[in-house]
Amino acid sequence: MDKRDLHRAFQERLHDIIAASGQSKGDFAHGLGIDRSALSQILDTGSVRLPRVETLAKMAQMHNVSLDWLLGLSESGQKDTEVKSQFELEQAPPEKDASLLSHWRMQALGQKIRYIPFQLPDIFCLPEVFKYQMGFDAERIRHVTQAAEDNVSYVERPDTDMEIIMPLQRLQSLIAGKDVWDAVPASIRARQICHIERLIDEFYPTVRLFLVDGLKNYAAPVTIFGNMRAAFYLGGKYMVLTGGQSVKQTMGYFDDLIRAAVVHPHEVSAWIKNARAGLEQG
């Protein structure tokens, strides 16, 4: 294969992964750490120059393909196959759990994060509430609190796009002090609810919270990092899917839940106020 044939094969496959990513060319370029004009030059049919090795490697890593496949040197090197889904079981001690998630999030910079929390979304949690969620484990609380602060910094980035799904019953229980929240003092719960209300408005539309009816729709705790990986929380472990088809199927599961939402992002703050008022009147 001569240089022109190599570059033509590379461009065809680059077009394929851009289309598969669902991103605009500008967002795709941003995820690679290059500007759109540089991507346009790479895609220019009159050019025979390949990107730098680091850029090629990042393309392959971020979009689950091998370098051989990307360069047209192999037909079977694409990691995203119809018959093989890649997954791994990641176990991290408490002090590394947050850094692992942060690492995955930074790898997916510029791509949408889809998130179903195990309890409350960490970006909405007060430090006092972490104590109850973490069983008063001081070391774990420290690491998780630091991670939550990092997450807020991430949310404030201009390129952040995050969707969160949560059963509405979880907020109802928090407001009423029932189930897992019965040991949390009413004053802390009230502050936590006000904190959620404020951040929902402050972070919108960068962060969008959807509430589903947990009696009709089970929302498994998972974080989907762009089109790169889906990490299901198993309690101290993560089942991580990296096969492209598996990640797409998980994205489809998430999007189905969004379609089933009974409270949409622009309605959540008002819904919380009504739920609080209803409890006070009751």
TORLOMI-412824 format. One record per residue: residue number from 1; residue in one letter; x, y, z of N, C-alpha, C in turn. Coordinates in steps of 0.05 Angstrom, whole numbers. Layout:
N
NUM:A:X:Y:Z:X:Y:Z:X:Y:Z
...
This chain:
282
1:M:17:-24:0:0:0:0:18:25:0
2:D:14:43:-20:31:66:-21:19:88:-2
3:K:34:110:0:27:131:19:-1:142:14
4:R:-9:146:-12:-35:157:-18:-57:137:-10
5:D:-53:112:-16:-73:91:-9:-76:89:21
6:L:-53:91:35:-54:89:65:-70:113:76
7:H:-65:136:65:-79:160:76:-109:159:69
8:R:-115:149:45:-143:147:37:-158:127:55
9:A:-146:105:61:-158:85:79:-162:97:107
10:F:-141:111:116:-143:124:143:-166:144:143
11:Q:-168:161:123:-190:181:122:-217:168:123
12:E:-220:146:108:-246:132:107:-254:122:135
13:R:-234:111:148:-240:100:175:-243:122:196
14:L:-229:144:192:-233:166:210:-261:178:207
15:H:-271:180:182:-298:188:177:-318:169:191
16:D:-312:143:190:-329:123:203:-331:128:233
17:I:-308:132:246:-309:134:276:-321:161:284
18:I:-318:182:268:-330:208:274:-361:204:273
19:A:-370:191:252:-399:186:249:-410:169:272
20:A:-394:148:279:-403:130:301:-403:144:328
21:S:-386:164:331:-385:178:357:-409:195:362
22:G:-423:203:341:-446:221:343:-439:250:350
23:Q:-413:256:349:-404:283:355:-401:300:330
24:S:-401:326:335:-394:344:313:-364:342:309
25:K:-355:352:286:-326:351:281:-311:368:301
26:G:-323:390:309:-311:408:329:-307:394:356
27:D:-328:380:365:-327:365:390:-307:342:388
28:F:-307:328:366:-289:306:362:-260:316:363
29:A:-255:338:350:-227:349:350:-220:358:379
30:H:-239:370:393:-233:379:420:-225:355:438
31:G:-239:333:435:-233:309:451:-205:298:446
32:L:-195:304:422:-167:295:415:-146:315:424
33:G:-155:339:432:-136:359:440:-126:375:416
34:I:-141:375:394:-133:391:371:-156:409:363
35:D:-151:430:347:-173:447:339:-186:437:313
36:R:-209:448:306:-224:438:284:-209:441:257
37:S:-193:463:255:-178:468:231:-158:446:226
38:A:-146:436:248:-126:415:246:-140:389:237
39:L:-164:384:247:-179:360:238:-187:363:209
40:S:-194:387:200:-201:391:172:-177:386:154
41:Q:-153:393:162:-129:387:147:-124:357:145
42:I:-130:343:168:-126:314:168:-145:301:148
43:L:-169:312:146:-190:300:128:-189:311:100
44:D:-171:329:94:-168:341:68:-159:320:48
45:T:-176:315:27:-169:294:8:-144:300:-8
46:G:-136:325:-8:-112:332:-24:-86:328:-8
47:S:-89:321:17:-66:317:34:-58:288:37
48:V:-33:282:41:-24:254:45:-9:252:72
49:R:-12:273:89:2:273:114:-16:261:136
50:L:-5:243:151:-19:231:174:-15:248:199
51:P:-34:246:218:-30:261:243:-5:251:258
52:R:2:266:279:24:257:296:17:231:309
53:V:38:216:317:34:190:329:16:192:354
54:E:21:213:370:5:216:395:-25:220:389
55:T:-31:235:367:-59:239:360:-71:213:349
56:L:-56:198:333:-66:173:324:-72:154:347
57:A:-54:153:366:-57:135:389:-82:143:405
58:K:-87:169:408:-110:179:423:-136:172:409
59:M:-135:175:382:-159:168:366:-166:138:371
60:A:-146:121:370:-151:92:373:-161:86:401
61:Q:-148:98:421:-155:92:449:-183:102:455
62:M:-189:127:447:-215:139:455:-239:126:441
63:H:-234:115:417:-256:105:401:-255:75:397
64:N:-240:61:414:-240:32:415:-234:18:389
65:V:-213:28:376:-203:14:351:-173:10:354
66:S:-163:-8:338:-134:-12:339:-121:7:318
67:L:-95:12:322:-81:29:303:-80:16:276
68:D:-76:-10:275:-75:-24:249:-101:-21:234
69:W:-124:-23:248:-150:-19:235:-153:10:225
70:L:-145:28:243:-149:57:237:-133:64:212
71:L:-109:52:209:-92:59:186:-98:42:161
72:G:-118:25:163:-126:9:140:-107:-15:135
73:L:-92:-22:156:-73:-45:153:-85:-71:161
74:S:-109:-70:173:-122:-94:182:-152:-91:179
75:E:-166:-113:173:-195:-112:171:-207:-123:197
76:S:-191:-136:214:-202:-149:238:-192:-136:263
77:G:-179:-114:261:-167:-102:285:-186:-83:299
78:Q:-210:-79:289:-228:-60:302:-238:-73:328
79:K:-235:-59:350:-243:-71:376:-273:-73:379
80:D:-288:-56:365:-317:-55:367:-328:-76:347
81:T:-332:-100:356:-342:-121:338:-370:-128:347
82:E:-384:-140:329:-412:-148:335:-413:-173:353
83:V:-391:-189:353:-392:-215:367:-377:-215:393
84:K:-361:-194:399:-345:-194:423:-348:-168:438
85:S:-360:-169:462:-362:-145:478:-339:-147:499
86:Q:-325:-125:503:-303:-125:522:-313:-115:548
87:F:-305:-129:570:-312:-118:596:-290:-127:616
88:E:-289:-113:638:-270:-120:659:-283:-113:685
89:L:-272:-125:706:-282:-119:733:-260:-103:747
90:E:-267:-78:753:-247:-60:766:-254:-59:796
91:Q:-235:-65:813:-238:-62:842:-218:-42:852
92:A:-228:-21:865:-210:0:875:-216:4:905
93:P:-195:6:921:-199:13:949:-211:41:951
94:P:-224:48:974:-237:74:976:-220:97:968
95:E:-194:96:976:-177:120:970:-171:123:941
96:K:-176:102:924:-170:104:896:-196:104:879
97:D:-218:98:892:-244:96:877:-250:123:862
98:A:-247:145:877:-254:171:865:-234:178:843
99:S:-209:172:846:-189:179:826:-193:163:801
100:L:-203:138:804:-208:121:781:-230:134:764
101:L:-252:142:777:-274:155:763:-265:181:750
102:S:-249:197:764:-239:222:754:-222:217:729
103:H:-206:196:730:-189:189:707:-206:182:682
104:W:-227:166:686:-244:159:664:-259:184:653
105:R:-267:201:672:-281:225:663:-263:244:646
106:M:-238:247:655:-220:264:640:-213:252:613
107:Q:-213:225:611:-209:212:585:-231:219:565
108:A:-255:223:576:-279:228:560:-285:258:558
109:L:-265:274:563:-269:303:563:-280:312:536
110:G:-301:329:538:-314:338:514:-337:321:504
111:Q:-341:297:517:-363:279:510:-383:280:533
112:K:-408:271:526:-429:271:546:-424:250:567
113:I:-429:257:592:-428:238:614:-457:232:622
114:R:-464:206:623:-491:198:631:-487:183:658
115:Y:-504:190:677:-498:182:705:-523:175:720
116:I:-523:150:731:-545:142:749:-531:135:775
117:P:-534:152:796:-520:147:821:-532:125:838
118:F:-516:114:856:-525:93:874:-544:105:896
119:Q:-537:129:905:-554:144:924:-560:171:912
120:L:-549:193:924:-551:219:913:-527:225:895
121:P:-531:241:874:-508:249:857:-487:263:875
122:D:-462:254:873:-441:266:891:-438:296:887
123:I:-443:306:863:-440:335:859:-461:351:874
124:F:-483:338:883:-504:351:898:-502:347:928
125:C:-483:330:937:-482:322:965:-467:342:983
126:L:-479:347:1007:-465:362:1028:-445:343:1042
127:P:-423:354:1052:-404:337:1067:-417:321:1090
128:E:-436:334:1104:-449:320:1126:-465:295:1117
129:V:-476:297:1093:-491:274:1082:-473:252:1074
130:F:-449:259:1064:-430:238:1057:-424:220:1081
131:K:-424:232:1105:-418:217:1130:-438:194:1133
132:Y:-463:199:1126:-483:179:1129:-482:159:1107
133:Q:-476:168:1083:-474:150:1060:-450:132:1061
134:M:-428:142:1074:-403:127:1076:-399:112:1102
135:G:-420:112:1119:-418:97:1144:-398:109:1163
136:F:-394:135:1162:-375:149:1180:-347:139:1179
137:D:-339:128:1155:-312:120:1150:-296:145:1143
138:A:-280:155:1162:-267:182:1159:-249:183:1134
139:E:-234:162:1129:-215:163:1106:-231:163:1080
140:R:-251:147:1079:-267:146:1054:-282:172:1050
141:I:-293:183:1072:-307:209:1070:-289:230:1059
142:R:-264:231:1068:-245:251:1059:-240:249:1029
143:H:-236:225:1020:-230:221:991:-255:227:974
144:V:-278:219:983:-302:223:968:-310:253:967
145:T:-306:266:990:-311:295:991:-293:310:972
146:Q:-267:303:971:-249:316:953:-257:310:924
147:A:-266:286:919:-274:279:891:-299:295:884
148:A:-317:299:903:-341:315:897:-334:344:890
149:E:-314:355:904:-304:382:898:-292:383:870
150:D:-277:362:863:-265:360:836:-287:359:815
151:N:-309:344:822:-331:341:803:-345:368:798
152:V:-347:384:819:-359:410:816:-342:427:797
153:S:-316:425:800:-298:440:782:-301:430:754
154:Y:-305:404:751:-309:392:724:-335:403:712
155:V:-356:403:728:-382:413:719:-381:442:709
156:E:-364:457:722:-362:486:715:-346:491:689
157:R:-334:470:678:-320:473:652:-340:479:630
158:P:-333:496:611:-352:503:589:-360:480:571
159:D:-343:459:570:-349:437:551:-363:413:565
160:T:-371:417:590:-384:395:605:-413:391:595
161:D:-421:366:593:-448:359:585:-455:334:601
162:M:-473:336:620:-479:314:638:-509:311:642
163:E:-518:286:639:-546:279:645:-546:259:668
164:I:-564:264:687:-567:247:711:-595:237:713
165:I:-598:212:720:-625:200:724:-626:189:752
166:M:-649:194:765:-653:185:793:-682:179:797
167:P:-688:158:813:-717:153:820:-727:175:838
168:L:-751:185:832:-762:207:848:-767:198:877
169:Q:-771:171:881:-775:161:908:-751:166:926
170:R:-727:169:915:-704:173:931:-705:201:943
171:L:-714:221:927:-717:248:938:-740:249:958
172:Q:-761:235:952:-784:235:971:-776:223:998
173:S:-759:202:997:-750:190:1022:-732:210:1037
174:L:-715:224:1023:-697:244:1035:-713:266:1048
175:I:-733:276:1035:-750:297:1045:-765:288:1071
176:A:-775:263:1070:-791:253:1092:-774:240:1114
177:G:-748:235:1109:-731:223:1129:-737:193:1132
178:K:-743:180:1110:-750:151:1112:-728:135:1099
179:D:-730:108:1102:-712:89:1090:-683:95:1099
180:V:-665:98:1080:-636:102:1087:-631:129:1100
181:W:-651:147:1099:-647:174:1110:-658:177:1138
182:D:-669:156:1150:-682:159:1176:-663:167:1198
183:A:-637:162:1195:-618:169:1216:-606:197:1212
184:V:-613:209:1190:-602:236:1184:-619:257:1197
185:P:-608:274:1214:-624:295:1227:-639:312:1207
186:A:-663:320:1216:-681:336:1198:-667:361:1189
187:S:-651:374:1206:-638:399:1198:-619:395:1175
188:I:-604:372:1176:-585:366:1154:-600:359:1128
189:R:-622:344:1131:-638:337:1108:-649:362:1094
190:A:-658:380:1111:-670:405:1100:-648:421:1085
191:R:-624:423:1096:-603:437:1083:-595:423:1057
192:Q:-595:396:1058:-588:381:1034:-608:385:1011
193:I:-633:386:1018:-654:391:997:-651:418:985
194:C:-646:438:1002:-642:466:992:-617:467:975
195:H:-596:452:983:-571:452:967:-576:440:939
196:I:-592:419:938:-598:406:912:-614:426:895
197:E:-634:439:907:-650:458:892:-632:480:880
198:R:-614:490:896:-597:512:886:-579:503:864
199:L:-566:480:867:-547:470:847:-561:462:821
200:I:-585:451:823:-600:444:799:-604:468:781
201:D:-611:491:793:-615:516:778:-588:527:769
202:E:-568:525:786:-542:537:780:-528:522:758
203:F:-530:496:757:-515:480:737:-531:476:711
204:Y:-557:482:711:-573:478:687:-565:499:666
205:P:-562:492:640:-568:466:628:-544:447:625
206:T:-521:455:636:-497:438:634:-502:411:646
207:V:-515:411:670:-523:386:683:-554:385:683
208:R:-564:363:674:-594:360:672:-603:335:688
209:L:-620:339:708:-629:317:724:-657:309:716
210:F:-660:283:710:-686:271:703:-695:253:726
211:L:-721:255:733:-732:237:754:-750:217:741
212:V:-746:191:748:-763:170:738:-779:158:761
213:D:-800:144:755:-816:130:775:-802:104:780
214:G:-789:101:804:-774:77:810:-792:53:814
215:L:-818:56:816:-836:33:818:-841:21:791
216:K:-836:36:770:-841:27:743:-815:22:727
217:N:-794:36:735:-769:34:720:-745:32:739
218:Y:-731:9:736:-707:6:753:-684:19:739
219:A:-670:37:755:-647:51:744:-621:40:757
220:A:-607:23:743:-583:11:754:-561:32:756
221:P:-546:33:778:-524:53:780:-502:49:760
222:V:-498:68:743:-479:66:722:-470:94:713
223:T:-445:96:705:-435:121:692:-425:114:665
224:I:-434:128:645:-426:124:617:-409:147:609
225:F:-384:141:602:-364:162:596:-362:165:566
226:G:-378:184:555:-379:188:526:-386:162:512
227:N:-370:155:491:-374:129:478:-351:110:484
228:M:-337:116:506:-313:101:512:-317:77:530
229:R:-333:81:552:-337:59:571:-362:65:587
230:A:-374:43:598:-396:45:617:-388:29:642
231:A:-389:42:665:-380:30:690:-405:26:708
232:F:-413:1:712:-435:-5:730:-424:-9:758
233:Y:-436:5:777:-427:3:805:-439:-22:818
234:L:-421:-39:829:-430:-64:841:-424:-64:871
235:G:-418:-41:883:-412:-40:911:-383:-47:917
236:G:-365:-28:914:-337:-33:918:-322:-42:893
237:K:-338:-49:872:-327:-57:847:-342:-44:824
238:Y:-330:-43:801:-343:-33:777:-341:-54:755
239:M:-364:-60:743:-363:-76:718:-361:-57:695
240:V:-339:-57:681:-333:-37:661:-335:-49:633
241:L:-353:-38:617:-356:-46:589:-341:-27:572
242:T:-324:-38:554:-308:-21:536:-313:-28:507
243:G:-327:-50:502:-334:-57:474:-354:-37:464
244:G:-349:-26:440:-365:-4:429:-395:-11:428
245:Q:-402:-35:420:-430:-43:418:-443:-44:445
246:S:-428:-54:465:-438:-56:492:-443:-28:504
247:V:-425:-10:499:-428:18:508:-453:30:495
248:K:-456:26:469:-479:37:455:-505:26:466
249:Q:-506:0:473:-530:-12:484:-536:0:511
250:T:-515:5:527:-519:18:553:-530:46:550
251:M:-519:60:530:-530:87:524:-559:86:516
252:G:-566:65:501:-594:61:494:-612:56:518
253:Y:-602:41:537:-616:36:562:-621:62:577
254:F:-600:78:578:-602:104:592:-622:122:578
255:D:-620:124:552:-638:141:537:-667:132:539
256:D:-672:105:542:-699:95:546:-710:106:573
257:L:-692:107:593:-701:117:619:-708:147:617
258:I:-692:161:602:-698:190:599:-726:194:586
259:R:-732:177:566:-758:178:553:-781:172:573
260:A:-774:156:594:-794:148:613:-796:167:637
261:A:-779:188:637:-778:207:659:-805:220:663
262:V:-813:224:689:-838:237:695:-833:266:704
263:V:-808:272:711:-801:300:718:-776:306:702
264:H:-777:328:686:-755:335:669:-738:358:681
265:P:-714:362:671:-695:380:685:-706:407:692
266:H:-722:420:674:-732:446:680:-755:446:701
267:E:-764:421:708:-786:419:727:-777:410:754
268:V:-752:400:757:-744:387:782:-745:406:806
269:S:-735:430:803:-735:449:825:-763:454:836
270:A:-782:458:818:-810:463:826:-822:438:839
271:W:-814:414:828:-824:389:839:-815:386:867
272:I:-790:392:873:-780:390:900:-794:409:919
273:K:-799:433:911:-813:453:927:-841:442:934
274:N:-855:431:914:-882:420:918:-881:396:937
275:A:-861:379:934:-859:356:951:-854:364:980
276:R:-838:385:984:-833:395:1011:-858:407:1023
277:A:-872:423:1006:-897:436:1016:-918:415:1023
278:G:-919:394:1007:-939:373:1012:-934:359:1038
279:L:-908:355:1045:-901:341:1070:-907:359:1094
280:E:-902:385:1091:-907:404:1113:-937:406:1118
281:Q:-953:406:1097:-982:408:1100:-993:382:1112
282:G:-980:359:1104:-989:334:1115:-983:331:1145
